[in-house]
Amino acid sequence: MTAHGLVAPGTARRTPPPRGRRRPAPSRTATRARTRLVGALAVVALLCGVGVLGGYGVGRAADSVRAMLPGADPGLPADKAAPPDPIDLTGPATACRADAVDVGLAVTSPTVVLGLAQVFDVSVRNTGRVPCLIDGAEASRSVTVTDSSGKERVWSSSDCADGETMLLLGPEDVAAHDVRWLTERSAPGCEGEQAALEPGTYRATAALADVPGAESDPVTFTVVAREPGPEPSTAPSATGGGASASPSPTESANGADAEESAGRESAESSGDGKAGAGQNDAAKRDEDAAKGDSGDSKKSRDVAPAGEDASDDA
């Protein structure tokens, strides 16, 4: 081969030995990213260890590392809510709010007979995070009965009640009590007699007067009429053919006295008859005894002359 790269005739061309493929050298950007990643992992491991030992937890350490990574946004999202206000459990208890209590109502029977009692189960639960106060008296924690449409007011447990009984409810505490309704009407202030209640469908709700807006869901039930009792029997008697009537208590007492008097008289007459019969038997026995004595004496008289005759013959 000449200096110009030509191969002379008769000479073989030498092939250069194969060389290994070289990898391209890493760029400075990749090297920096790898270095940051390794450093971040080392920092994460270090912070996790310190957080666990110090009681801060892994979450806070991860947040710190995430803030150190490239492209991290340290700002808060727009929809993140502010933390709630701290709760002061040492201060005085206040009245419960409507959104912090749950009022429940249930009936013991979906059907009640007119004139009998319907029993309502009322419960108040504190769903808040702090203790609060409610008025547990009948005048405040009341049950109101209306017609099925809810327009006509029929009865309320607060109509004839008064007073105040404050109850302190802690978180998730429940205050429960029963209310009895005698299926009759009432009016505010416990006014005079009301019209009689008719059978039908009625609706009841429970509410707290001192907590506006705290009310239970309505409960529906039915009031039915009382069944009539059996009528007195008017069937004819077996002997007379007229209506049989039971004697009055006075007539029964007089009849019993008459029967007792008749029994005493019968017993006395029976005793007198037995006594007279006994006397007659005794008199008859005396008469028979007297006749026997008379016969003996006659026989003795008849025997005596015969003896005399015998003595005379001798």
C-alpha positions as CSV (number, residue, x, y, z in Angstrom):
1,M,0.0,0.0,0.0
2,T,1.3,3.3,-1.0
3,A,1.1,6.5,1.0
4,H,-2.0,7.5,-0.9
5,G,-3.9,4.4,0.1
6,L,-3.3,2.5,-3.1
7,V,-2.5,-1.1,-3.1
8,A,0.3,-2.2,-5.3
9,P,-0.3,-5.1,-7.6
10,G,0.5,-8.4,-6.1
11,T,0.2,-7.3,-2.5
12,A,-2.7,-8.3,-0.1
13,R,-4.8,-5.8,1.6
14,R,-4.5,-5.8,5.3
15,T,-7.8,-5.7,7.3
16,P,-7.6,-3.9,10.6
17,P,-8.5,-6.0,13.6
18,P,-12.1,-5.5,14.8
19,R,-12.5,-3.1,17.6
20,G,-15.1,-3.3,20.4
21,R,-18.1,-0.9,20.2
22,R,-17.6,1.9,22.6
23,R,-20.5,3.2,24.8
24,P,-21.2,6.9,24.4
25,A,-20.0,8.9,27.4
26,P,-22.9,10.0,29.7
27,S,-23.9,13.5,29.5
28,R,-23.4,15.9,32.4
29,T,-27.2,16.3,32.8
30,A,-27.8,12.6,33.3
31,T,-24.9,12.4,35.7
32,R,-26.3,15.2,37.8
33,A,-29.8,13.6,37.8
34,R,-28.4,10.3,39.0
35,T,-26.4,12.0,41.6
36,R,-29.5,13.9,42.9
37,L,-31.5,10.7,42.9
38,V,-29.0,8.8,44.9
39,G,-28.7,11.7,47.3
40,A,-32.4,12.0,47.7
41,L,-32.7,8.3,48.5
42,A,-30.0,8.7,51.1
43,V,-31.8,11.7,52.6
44,V,-35.2,9.8,52.6
45,A,-33.6,6.9,54.4
46,L,-32.0,9.3,56.9
47,L,-35.2,11.3,57.5
48,C,-37.3,8.2,57.9
49,G,-35.0,6.8,60.5
50,V,-35.0,10.1,62.4
51,G,-38.7,10.5,62.0
52,V,-39.5,7.1,63.4
53,L,-37.1,7.5,66.2
54,G,-38.4,11.1,67.0
55,G,-42.1,10.2,66.6
56,Y,-42.8,12.3,63.5
57,G,-43.6,9.3,61.3
58,V,-42.7,8.5,57.7
59,G,-45.3,10.8,56.1
60,R,-43.7,14.0,57.3
61,A,-40.2,12.8,56.2
62,A,-41.6,11.9,52.7
63,D,-43.1,15.4,52.4
64,S,-39.8,16.9,53.2
65,V,-38.0,14.8,50.6
66,R,-40.7,15.6,48.0
67,A,-40.2,19.3,48.5
68,M,-36.4,18.8,47.8
69,L,-36.9,17.0,44.5
70,P,-36.8,19.0,41.2
71,G,-40.1,20.4,40.1
72,A,-41.8,20.1,43.5
73,D,-44.5,22.7,44.2
74,P,-44.2,23.8,47.8
75,G,-47.5,25.6,47.6
76,L,-50.8,24.2,49.0
77,P,-53.6,23.2,46.7
78,A,-56.4,25.6,46.2
79,D,-59.1,23.3,47.7
80,K,-57.2,22.3,50.8
81,A,-59.3,23.2,53.9
82,A,-58.0,25.0,56.8
83,P,-57.5,23.0,60.0
84,P,-60.4,23.1,62.5
85,D,-60.3,25.3,65.5
86,P,-58.9,23.6,68.6
87,I,-61.6,22.3,71.0
88,D,-61.7,23.7,74.5
89,L,-62.9,20.9,76.8
90,T,-62.3,22.9,80.0
91,G,-64.9,25.6,79.3
92,P,-68.6,25.6,80.3
93,A,-71.0,23.5,78.3
94,T,-73.3,25.3,75.9
95,A,-76.7,24.4,74.4
96,C,-76.7,21.7,71.7
97,R,-76.9,22.8,68.1
98,A,-79.5,21.3,65.7
99,D,-76.7,19.9,63.5
100,A,-75.1,18.2,66.5
101,V,-78.1,16.2,67.8
102,D,-80.1,13.3,66.3
103,V,-83.7,13.0,67.5
104,G,-85.3,9.6,67.0
105,L,-89.0,8.4,67.4
106,A,-90.6,5.0,67.3
107,V,-94.0,3.5,68.3
108,T,-94.4,0.2,70.3
109,S,-97.3,-0.9,68.0
110,P,-98.4,0.3,64.6
111,T,-102.1,-0.2,65.7
112,V,-103.7,0.9,68.9
113,V,-107.3,0.4,70.2
114,L,-109.2,3.6,70.9
115,G,-109.2,4.2,74.6
116,L,-105.9,2.4,75.2
117,A,-102.4,3.9,75.5
118,Q,-99.9,4.3,72.7
119,V,-96.3,4.4,73.8
120,F,-93.7,6.5,72.0
121,D,-89.9,5.8,72.3
122,V,-88.0,9.1,72.1
123,S,-84.2,9.3,71.9
124,V,-81.8,12.2,71.6
125,R,-78.1,11.5,70.6
126,N,-75.2,14.0,70.6
127,T,-73.4,13.6,67.3
128,G,-71.0,16.5,68.0
129,R,-67.4,16.5,69.2
130,V,-68.1,18.4,72.5
131,P,-70.6,18.0,75.4
132,C,-73.7,20.1,75.1
133,L,-76.9,20.7,77.0
134,I,-80.6,20.0,76.2
135,D,-83.8,20.5,78.1
136,G,-85.1,17.0,78.9
137,A,-88.4,18.0,80.5
138,E,-91.8,17.0,79.0
139,A,-92.5,20.6,78.1
140,S,-89.4,20.8,75.8
141,R,-88.7,17.2,74.7
142,S,-92.2,16.6,73.4
143,V,-94.2,14.4,71.1
144,T,-96.9,15.9,68.9
145,V,-99.7,13.9,67.2
146,T,-101.5,15.2,64.1
147,D,-103.8,13.8,61.5
148,S,-102.4,11.9,58.5
149,S,-101.8,15.1,56.5
150,G,-100.0,16.8,59.4
151,K,-102.3,19.9,59.2
152,E,-104.6,19.2,62.2
153,R,-103.0,19.2,65.6
154,V,-104.5,16.5,67.8
155,W,-102.3,16.1,70.9
156,S,-99.0,17.0,72.4
157,S,-97.2,15.9,75.5
158,S,-96.2,19.5,76.2
159,D,-99.8,20.7,76.5
160,C,-100.2,19.8,80.2
161,A,-96.5,19.9,81.2
162,D,-94.1,22.5,82.5
163,G,-90.7,22.9,84.2
164,E,-87.1,22.5,83.1
165,T,-84.6,19.6,83.4
166,M,-81.2,20.3,81.8
167,L,-79.3,17.2,80.6
168,L,-75.6,17.2,79.7
169,L,-74.8,14.9,76.8
170,G,-71.3,13.9,75.9
171,P,-70.2,12.9,72.4
172,E,-72.3,10.0,71.3
173,D,-74.4,10.0,74.5
174,V,-78.1,9.1,74.2
175,A,-81.0,10.3,76.3
176,A,-84.0,8.1,75.9
177,H,-87.5,8.1,77.5
178,D,-91.1,6.9,76.9
179,V,-94.1,9.1,76.3
180,R,-97.7,7.6,76.8
181,W,-100.7,8.8,74.9
182,L,-104.2,7.8,75.9
183,T,-105.6,8.3,72.4
184,E,-107.4,11.5,73.3
185,R,-107.2,15.1,72.2
186,S,-105.5,18.0,74.1
187,A,-104.9,21.7,73.6
188,P,-102.1,24.1,74.6
189,G,-102.3,25.1,78.2
190,C,-104.2,22.0,79.1
191,E,-107.6,23.6,78.4
192,G,-110.9,22.0,79.1
193,E,-112.6,18.9,77.6
194,Q,-111.9,18.3,73.9
195,A,-113.9,16.5,71.2
196,A,-113.7,12.7,71.2
197,L,-111.0,11.2,69.0
198,E,-112.2,9.3,65.9
199,P,-110.5,6.1,64.6
200,G,-108.1,6.6,61.7
201,T,-104.5,7.1,60.7
202,Y,-102.4,9.6,62.6
203,R,-98.8,10.9,62.5
204,A,-96.4,11.7,65.3
205,T,-93.1,13.6,65.5
206,A,-90.7,14.4,68.4
207,A,-88.9,17.7,68.7
208,L,-86.7,19.8,71.1
209,A,-88.2,23.2,71.9
210,D,-84.9,24.6,73.1
211,V,-83.0,23.4,70.0
212,P,-84.8,25.0,67.0
213,G,-84.7,22.6,64.0
214,A,-84.0,19.5,66.0
215,E,-86.9,17.2,65.0
216,S,-87.4,13.5,64.3
217,D,-88.8,11.9,61.2
218,P,-92.6,11.4,61.3
219,V,-94.0,8.1,62.4
220,T,-97.5,6.9,61.1
221,F,-99.8,4.5,63.1
222,T,-103.5,3.6,63.1
223,V,-106.2,4.0,65.8
224,V,-109.0,1.4,65.6
225,A,-112.4,1.4,67.3
226,R,-113.1,-0.8,70.3
227,E,-115.1,-3.9,69.5
228,P,-118.6,-3.9,71.1
229,G,-119.2,-6.3,74.1
230,P,-121.8,-9.2,74.1
231,E,-125.5,-8.1,74.6
232,P,-127.6,-9.5,77.5
233,S,-129.5,-12.7,76.7
234,T,-133.3,-12.3,76.0
235,A,-134.1,-16.0,75.2
236,P,-137.4,-17.4,76.7
237,S,-137.2,-19.6,79.8
238,A,-138.0,-23.3,79.6
239,T,-141.1,-23.1,81.7
240,G,-142.7,-19.7,81.2
241,G,-142.0,-18.7,77.6
242,G,-141.2,-15.1,78.6
243,A,-137.8,-13.4,78.8
244,S,-135.5,-14.7,81.5
245,A,-134.1,-12.0,83.7
246,S,-131.4,-12.6,86.4
247,P,-132.6,-11.6,89.9
248,S,-131.2,-8.5,91.5
249,P,-128.8,-8.9,94.4
250,T,-131.5,-7.8,96.9
251,E,-133.9,-10.5,95.6
252,S,-131.2,-13.1,95.7
253,A,-130.4,-12.2,99.3
254,N,-134.1,-12.3,100.3
255,G,-134.5,-15.7,98.6
256,A,-131.5,-17.1,100.4
257,D,-132.8,-15.9,103.8
258,A,-136.2,-17.5,103.0
259,E,-134.6,-20.8,102.1
260,E,-132.5,-20.7,105.3
261,S,-135.6,-20.0,107.5
262,A,-137.6,-22.8,105.8
263,G,-134.7,-25.2,106.4
264,R,-134.6,-24.2,110.1
265,E,-138.4,-24.7,110.5
266,S,-138.2,-28.1,108.7
267,A,-135.4,-29.2,111.0
268,E,-137.4,-28.1,114.1
269,S,-140.6,-29.9,112.9
270,S,-138.6,-33.0,112.2
271,G,-137.0,-32.9,115.6
272,D,-140.4,-32.4,117.3
273,G,-141.8,-35.4,115.3
274,K,-139.0,-37.6,116.4
275,A,-139.4,-36.5,120.0
276,G,-143.2,-37.3,119.9
277,A,-142.6,-40.6,118.4
278,G,-140.1,-41.4,121.1
279,Q,-142.6,-40.5,123.8
280,N,-145.3,-42.7,122.2
281,D,-142.9,-45.7,122.1
282,A,-142.1,-45.2,125.7
283,A,-145.8,-45.0,126.7
284,K,-146.5,-48.2,124.7
285,R,-143.7,-50.0,126.4
286,D,-145.1,-48.9,129.8
287,E,-148.5,-50.2,128.8
288,D,-147.2,-53.5,127.7
289,A,-145.3,-53.8,130.9
290,A,-148.4,-53.1,132.9
291,K,-150.4,-55.8,131.0
292,G,-147.6,-58.3,131.7
293,D,-147.8,-57.6,135.4
294,S,-151.6,-58.0,135.3
295,G,-151.4,-61.4,133.5
296,D,-148.8,-62.7,136.0
297,S,-151.0,-61.7,139.0
298,K,-154.0,-63.5,137.3
299,K,-152.0,-66.6,136.8
300,S,-150.9,-66.6,140.4
301,R,-154.5,-66.3,141.5
302,D,-155.5,-69.2,139.3
303,V,-152.7,-71.4,140.7
304,A,-153.5,-70.7,144.4
305,P,-157.0,-72.5,144.5
306,A,-155.5,-75.5,142.9
307,G,-153.0,-75.8,145.7
308,E,-155.6,-75.5,148.2
309,D,-157.6,-78.3,146.6
310,A,-154.6,-80.4,146.6
311,S,-154.0,-79.8,150.3
312,D,-157.6,-80.6,151.0
313,D,-157.4,-83.9,149.2
314,A,-154.3,-84.8,151.2
